[in-house]
Amino acid sequence: MLLFDHGRATRKLWALTAFRMRKAPFPFLSALVLALGLPAAAATVRPDQHTWIQVEETVIPIRENTTRNAVIRGFARKGQVLAVERNAENWIKVRVNDTLEGWVPSASVSPSGPPVNLDPGYVKGVLGGAAGIGIGAFLFLAVSLQIKRRGESRERTRQAQTDAKRRLQNKIQLLFRAEPRIRSHLVMDDVDVKAFLQGIGYVANIENDKDKFMASCKAFKPNLILAGFEFHDAVEKLVETDAMLINTPVIYLQSGKVPPTAAKRVRAYLETNAGEKDLSDAIAQCLKKSPDKILYSVKPVALKGGIHPGTLLDLLHFLAAVKKSGRLLCESAAANGELALRNGDIAKASLAALSGREAVDAILSLSSGSFEFHEKKAKPDAGTGKAEGVLHTQKILMDWAKKQDESNHHSRT
């Protein structure tokens, strides 16, 4: 049972103080303390200062008076904190709000501290801050995803451009008596092989005469050869005897029985009914296996072929790169020439009455005839430097090419 009787507490305080005054050595000091302490004690138990109770049952009625059958003015729920107005036996008068007050059974409540009322401004601030954080997180996520998608899109575009550029750098020389057709899903129809290759990004050149095939290769400089199987022997013979084509991969279409392939040669054989996927995969695999640069030469004796514009320039560039030694014999309608090579550099040159640098320039200017290179191991130098009179092949070639460019420019102007 709760007792909130401020008068009883005051009387107890008076009795205790009077007892102490009788025992104190200075009664007037005790009287002064009593005079000063009574107002303080009264202030701590002011009748107008509310005490609080908390509802312990699920729901209790708030009645008009202290009888069980009194009119119910409202209800209080479990956990609700109410202000105490007055006490009576087994009953407590409470105030719920400015409009509702009444009596509740004291057995249904327990003492409590004042209710905690949240400041509406504080609640709004917290909710606003949470909403701001949520919106910020959403915007950050959206912007991050957008940046990621743009980055992925740029990477895909860059990869596509790289693939297209790589394909455009890969040139394919075709040799067919009658150009075959192949099924293409790009146009949903059969198309010529050259059109199909160009459609997927390669540069293609076609030739149907095996006698003109070498000249086409010299001018076009392909990365891969695609030929009909009927030209197998002719193509292999040309490739094996030409320094600039020896490492070039070859794919044969309409193949019958697959012949043995020479060591270190990249070859592929496709049947007559091969589709676009078979051809695309074969091209990709052959280009992947193709060496980036020539690491070995042809057979030691036979390196020969016809002379066309630029043939001897490419040949000397190759021989200088692999540091070959031997004799290069050139035969044309005007005169016969000879270049002696020592570890890729020119040790001696002659053409008709010309010799030295002039003979080299004249030989490089030949546009018809035939050539033959005979390899020979070079003798070791006695000293550490080059032999006297030896010409640096790469420099000779660069100077000659520059002179040709200047001559062509002047002739056009």
C-alpha positions in Angstrom: 0.0 0.0 0.0 1.3 3.4 -1.0 1.3 6.3 1.5 1.8 9.9 0.4 1.1 11.8 3.6 3.3 14.9 3.8 1.9 15.9 7.3 3.0 12.7 9.0 6.6 13.2 7.6 6.6 16.8 9.0 5.5 15.7 12.5 8.3 13.0 12.5 10.8 15.6 11.6 9.6 17.9 14.5 9.8 15.1 17.0 13.3 14.1 15.9 14.6 17.7 16.0 13.1 18.3 19.6 14.8 15.2 20.9 18.2 16.3 19.4 17.7 19.8 20.9 17.4 18.3 24.4 20.7 16.4 23.9 22.6 19.2 22.1 25.1 21.3 24.1 24.0 24.5 22.4 20.2 24.4 22.3 20.0 27.7 20.4 22.0 26.4 17.5 19.7 23.4 17.3 16.7 25.7 17.2 18.4 27.7 14.4 19.0 24.5 12.4 15.4 23.5 13.0 14.2 26.8 11.7 16.3 26.6 8.6 15.6 22.9 8.0 11.9 22.9 8.2 11.4 25.0 5.0 13.8 22.8 3.2 12.0 19.6 4.4 8.7 21.1 3.4 10.2 22.0 0.0 11.2 18.4 -0.7 7.7 17.1 -0.1 5.6 19.9 -1.6 2.0 18.7 -2.0 1.9 20.2 -5.5 4.9 18.1 -6.7 3.6 14.9 -8.4 4.7 11.4 -7.6 4.3 8.8 -10.2 3.0 5.2 -10.5 3.2 2.7 -13.3 0.4 0.3 -14.4 1.3 -3.3 -13.8 -1.8 -5.1 -15.2 -2.8 -5.4 -18.8 -5.6 -2.9 -18.6 -7.1 -1.1 -15.5 -10.2 1.1 -15.5 -10.0 4.7 -14.3 -13.2 5.2 -12.1 -15.0 8.3 -11.0 -14.7 7.4 -7.2 -13.4 4.7 -4.9 -16.2 2.2 -5.3 -16.0 -0.9 -7.6 -19.2 0.0 -9.4 -18.2 3.7 -10.0 -18.5 5.1 -13.5 -15.4 4.3 -15.7 -13.9 7.4 -17.2 -11.2 5.7 -19.1 -8.5 3.0 -19.1 -4.8 2.7 -18.5 -2.6 0.1 -20.1 0.3 -1.9 -18.8 3.5 0.2 -18.6 1.7 3.5 -18.7 3.1 6.1 -16.1 0.4 8.2 -14.3 0.7 11.2 -12.0 -0.6 10.7 -8.4 -3.1 13.3 -7.2 -4.3 11.8 -3.9 -4.3 8.6 -1.8 -7.1 6.7 -0.1 -7.3 3.3 1.4 -6.6 0.8 -1.4 -7.2 3.5 -4.0 -5.1 6.2 -5.7 -6.4 9.2 -7.6 -4.4 9.7 -10.8 -4.3 12.2 -13.6 -3.7 10.8 -17.1 -3.8 14.1 -19.0 -5.5 17.5 -18.8 -9.0 16.0 -19.4 -8.9 12.6 -17.7 -8.4 11.9 -14.0 -9.9 9.3 -11.7 -9.3 6.5 -9.2 -7.4 3.2 -9.7 -6.8 0.3 -7.3 -3.4 0.6 -5.6 -2.8 -3.2 -6.0 -2.7 -2.7 -9.8 0.1 -0.2 -9.8 3.7 0.3 -8.5 5.9 3.3 -7.7 7.7 4.7 -10.7 9.9 7.6 -11.8 8.5 10.4 -14.0 7.7 9.5 -17.6 10.2 10.1 -20.3 8.8 12.4 -22.9 10.8 12.7 -26.1 11.2 16.1 -27.5 9.3 16.2 -30.9 12.0 18.4 -32.4 14.6 15.8 -31.3 12.5 12.9 -32.7 12.1 14.8 -36.0 15.8 15.5 -36.1 16.7 11.8 -35.6 14.2 10.7 -38.2 15.4 13.4 -40.6 19.0 12.4 -40.1 18.2 8.7 -40.6 16.3 9.6 -43.8 19.2 11.7 -45.0 21.7 8.9 -44.4 19.4 6.5 -46.2 19.0 8.8 -49.2 22.8 9.5 -49.2 23.5 5.8 -49.2 21.0 5.2 -52.0 22.6 8.0 -54.1 26.1 6.7 -53.4 25.1 3.2 -54.5 23.4 4.5 -57.6 26.3 6.7 -58.6 28.8 3.9 -57.9 26.8 1.4 -60.0 26.6 4.0 -62.8 30.3 4.6 -62.7 31.0 0.9 -62.7 28.7 0.3 -65.6 30.3 3.1 -67.6 33.7 1.7 -66.8 32.7 -1.7 -67.9 31.1 -0.2 -71.1 34.3 1.7 -71.8 36.4 -1.5 -71.2 34.2 -3.5 -73.6 34.4 -0.7 -76.2 38.2 -0.6 -75.8 38.4 -4.4 -76.1 36.3 -4.4 -79.2 38.4 -1.6 -80.8 41.6 -3.5 -79.9 40.2 -6.7 -81.4 39.1 -4.8 -84.5 42.5 -3.1 -84.8 44.3 -6.5 -84.3 42.2 -8.0 -87.0 42.8 -5.1 -89.4 46.5 -5.7 -88.8 46.1 -9.3 -89.8 46.1 -9.6 -93.6 45.0 -12.9 -95.3 46.2 -13.8 -98.8 43.7 -16.1 -100.6 44.5 -18.5 -103.5 41.6 -20.2 -105.1 40.9 -21.2 -108.7 37.2 -20.7 -108.0 36.4 -18.8 -104.7 34.3 -21.0 -102.4 31.3 -19.8 -100.5 30.7 -20.2 -96.8 27.6 -20.0 -94.6 27.5 -16.7 -92.6 25.2 -16.1 -89.7 25.8 -12.3 -90.1 23.8 -12.2 -93.3 22.0 -15.5 -92.9 23.2 -16.6 -96.3 26.1 -18.1 -98.2 28.8 -15.5 -99.0 32.2 -15.5 -100.7 35.1 -16.3 -98.4 36.7 -12.9 -99.0 33.5 -11.1 -98.1 33.1 -13.3 -95.0 36.6 -12.5 -93.8 36.1 -8.8 -94.4 32.8 -9.0 -92.6 34.5 -10.2 -89.4 37.3 -7.6 -89.6 40.2 -9.1 -91.5 41.9 -7.6 -94.6 41.8 -10.1 -97.4 43.3 -10.2 -100.9 42.5 -12.9 -103.4 44.5 -14.4 -106.3 43.5 -17.2 -108.6 46.7 -17.7 -110.6 49.5 -19.6 -108.8 52.1 -17.9 -111.1 51.1 -14.5 -109.8 50.7 -15.7 -106.2 54.2 -14.9 -105.1 54.0 -11.3 -106.5 50.7 -10.8 -104.7 52.3 -12.0 -101.4 55.3 -9.7 -101.9 53.1 -6.7 -102.4 50.4 -7.6 -99.8 52.7 -9.1 -97.1 50.1 -11.3 -95.5 50.0 -12.7 -92.0 48.2 -15.8 -93.1 47.6 -17.7 -96.4 44.2 -19.3 -97.1 44.4 -21.6 -100.2 42.5 -24.4 -101.9 44.0 -27.8 -101.3 44.8 -28.3 -105.0 47.5 -25.6 -104.6 49.1 -27.4 -101.7 52.3 -28.5 -103.4 52.8 -25.2 -105.1 52.3 -23.1 -102.0 54.5 -25.3 -99.8 57.3 -25.0 -102.4 57.0 -21.2 -102.6 56.9 -20.9 -98.8 59.9 -23.1 -98.2 62.1 -21.2 -100.7 61.1 -17.6 -99.7 62.5 -16.0 -96.7 59.6 -13.6 -96.1 56.9 -16.4 -96.2 58.7 -19.2 -94.4 56.9 -18.6 -91.0 53.6 -17.6 -92.5 50.7 -19.9 -91.4 48.7 -21.7 -94.1 45.2 -23.0 -94.0 43.9 -25.3 -96.7 40.2 -25.6 -97.6 38.5 -28.5 -99.2 41.1 -30.9 -97.9 41.1 -34.6 -98.5 43.8 -36.6 -96.7 45.9 -34.5 -94.4 49.6 -34.7 -95.5 52.4 -34.6 -93.0 53.5 -31.1 -91.9 57.1 -30.0 -91.6 58.5 -29.2 -88.2 58.0 -25.6 -86.9 55.4 -24.9 -89.6 51.9 -23.7 -88.7 49.3 -25.5 -90.9 45.5 -26.3 -90.7 43.4 -28.4 -92.9 39.6 -27.9 -93.2 37.1 -30.2 -94.9 34.8 -29.2 -97.7 31.8 -28.8 -95.4 33.6 -26.6 -92.9 31.5 -23.8 -91.5 32.2 -20.2 -90.4 33.1 -21.3 -86.9 35.6 -23.9 -88.1 37.3 -21.3 -90.3 37.3 -18.5 -87.7 38.7 -20.9 -85.0 41.4 -22.1 -87.4 42.5 -18.6 -88.3 42.6 -17.5 -84.7 44.7 -20.6 -83.7 47.1 -20.3 -86.6 47.7 -16.5 -85.9 48.2 -17.3 -82.2 50.8 -19.9 -83.1 52.6 -17.8 -85.7 55.9 -16.4 -84.4 56.2 -12.6 -83.9 59.4 -12.5 -85.9 61.5 -14.9 -88.0 63.8 -16.9 -85.7 65.2 -19.3 -88.3 66.1 -19.4 -92.0 65.4 -21.8 -94.8 67.6 -24.6 -95.8 71.3 -23.7 -95.9 71.6 -24.0 -99.7 68.4 -23.0 -101.4 67.0 -19.5 -100.9 65.9 -18.3 -104.3 63.0 -16.8 -106.2 61.9 -14.1 -108.6 62.8 -10.4 -108.2 59.9 -8.0 -107.9 59.9 -4.4 -106.7 60.9 -4.5 -103.0 62.0 -8.1 -103.0 65.7 -7.6 -102.5 65.0 -4.9 -99.9 63.0 -7.3 -97.8 65.4 -10.1 -98.4 68.5 -8.1 -97.2 66.5 -6.9 -94.2 65.8 -10.5 -93.3 69.4 -11.7 -93.8 70.7 -8.8 -91.7 68.3 -9.5 -88.9 69.3 -13.2 -88.7 73.0 -12.3 -89.3 73.5 -14.7 -92.2 76.8 -15.1 -94.1 77.1 -16.1 -97.7 76.7 -15.0 -101.3 73.6 -13.4 -102.8 73.5 -13.7 -106.6 71.2 -11.5 -108.7 70.5 -12.1 -112.3 68.6 -9.6 -114.5 68.4 -8.7 -118.2 70.7 -5.7 -117.7 73.5 -7.3 -115.7 74.4 -9.8 -113.0 75.2 -8.7 -109.5 76.7 -10.2 -106.4 76.6 -9.3 -102.7 78.9 -11.0 -100.2 77.5 -11.0 -96.6 79.3 -11.5 -93.4 77.2 -11.9 -90.3 74.4 -9.9 -92.0 76.6 -7.0 -93.1 77.8 -6.4 -96.7 81.5 -7.2 -97.2 81.6 -6.9 -100.9 79.2 -5.7 -103.7 79.5 -5.7 -107.5 77.1 -5.2 -110.4 78.6 -4.9 -114.0 81.2 -2.1 -113.6 79.9 -0.8 -110.3 81.2 -1.8 -106.8 80.8 -0.9 -103.2 77.9 1.4 -102.2 76.9 2.2 -105.8 76.6 -1.5 -106.6 74.4 -2.1 -103.6 72.0 0.8 -104.6 71.9 -0.6 -108.1 71.1 -4.1 -107.0 68.3 -2.8 -104.6 66.8 -1.0 -107.6 66.3 -4.2 -109.7 62.7 -4.9 -110.3 62.9 -8.1 -112.4 65.0 -11.2 -112.8 65.8 -13.8 -110.2 68.0 -14.2 -107.0 69.7 -17.0 -105.2 71.4 -17.0 -101.8 74.0 -19.5 -100.8 74.7 -19.6 -97.1 78.3 -20.1 -95.9 79.6 -19.9 -92.4 81.7 -16.8 -91.7 85.3 -17.1 -90.6 85.9 -15.6 -87.1 87.4 -12.0 -87.2 91.0 -11.7 -86.1 90.2 -8.4 -84.3 87.3 -7.2 -82.2 86.0 -4.7 -84.7 84.5 -5.0 -88.2 86.6 -5.8 -91.2 87.7 -2.8 -93.3 85.2 -1.9 -96.0 82.2 -3.7 -94.5 78.9 -1.8 -95.0 76.2 -1.8 -92.3 73.2 -3.4 -94.1 70.4 -1.8 -92.1 71.9 1.7 -92.6 72.3 1.0 -96.3 68.7 -0.1 -96.6 67.4 3.0 -94.6 69.4 5.4 -96.7 68.2 3.7 -100.0 64.6 3.8 -98.9 64.8 7.5 -97.9 66.4 8.3 -101.3 63.6 6.5 -103.1 60.9 8.4 -101.1 62.6 11.7 -101.9 62.8 10.8 -105.6 59.2 9.8 -105.7 58.2 13.1 -104.0 60.2 15.2 -106.5 58.7 13.3 -109.4 55.2 14.0 -108.2 55.8 17.7 -107.7 
